[in-house]
């Protein structure tokens, strides 16, 4: 098991369904799932709220 934090971070099978979809998109576009995405999945609803259209565009464009 690859741990990035003391609390157990959800894996692709136990994460919130919406988070799983975002992870799949990150994997397809970046070739990996950033650790910040995995860590934020500790609270799936909060992560999905944070992941707004403006956040997506700023991450995609690097601004």
BELPE-V452607 format. One record per helix or strand of 3 or more residues. SS is the DSSP state (a for helix, b for strand). FROM is the first residue (numbers start at 1). LEN is the number of residues. If there is no record, write none. Layout:
ss-><SS:SS>
from-><FROM:FROM>
len-><LEN:LEN>
This chain:
ss-><a:a:a>
from-><17:35:53>
len-><14:16:9>
